[in-house]
Amino acid sequence: QVQLVESGGGLVQAGGSLRLSCAASGKIVRIGTMRWYRQAPGKQRELVATILRGDSTNYADSIKGRFTISRDNSKNTVYLQMNSLKPEDTAVYYCNANLLSGTAWLDYWGQGTQVTVSS
């Protein structure tokens, strides 16, 4: 059984910062690409940031220059450092990992963590 657990969400004023973490645990052989998504009320889930196992990254235009994704493979953890937060960043943030458990590469999701940015 594999589990992804996010933490670090909360309420912050516009211009503030938060750091999200997502730790994977369970029967994990290897973790490949890790991603952060977010879903605001009434909107579709959108891809925010991607990090490959070799640390290459990619970001949505809406958060470029403000958010940084990173990972610690020794801890099976991915992070999202969010700076200069705006009210439009308010959403539930989900981590996603493509990982090898047993003999199959599958996508796993965390339960989500709420980020609320007040104006």
C-alpha positions, 0 to 999 in steps of 0.5 A, a space after each residue: 500500500 502506498 500513501 501520499 500525505 501533504 502538509 503545510 497548507 493554511 491561511 496566509 495574507 497576500 504577499 506571504 509565503 507557505 511551503 507545502 510538503 508531500 511525503 510518500 510512504 509504503 511499498 515503494 521501489 522508485 519514484 519518477 515524476 512528481 507534480 503539484 496540482 491545485 483546484 479552486 472552487 468551481 474550477 477544474 484541477 490544474 497542473 501547477 508544477 512538475 519535477 522529474 527524478 533528475 530535478 528538471 522542473 516545469 511550471 504553469 505560467 500563472 506561478 512562474 517566478 513565485 513558486 519553486 518545486 523541489 524534491 528529496 529522493 532520500 525522503 520520498 518527499 516533494 516540496 512546493 515553496 510558494 512566495 508572493 502569494 495572491 488571493 487567486 492562489 487560493 485552492 486545494 493543493 494536491 501532490 501526485 507521484 508516478 512511482 514503482 510499487 511492486 512491478 507496476 508504475 502507477 500514479 498516486 494522489 495525496 488527499 489535498 491541503 487547503 491554501 487560503 490567501 486573504 487580500 
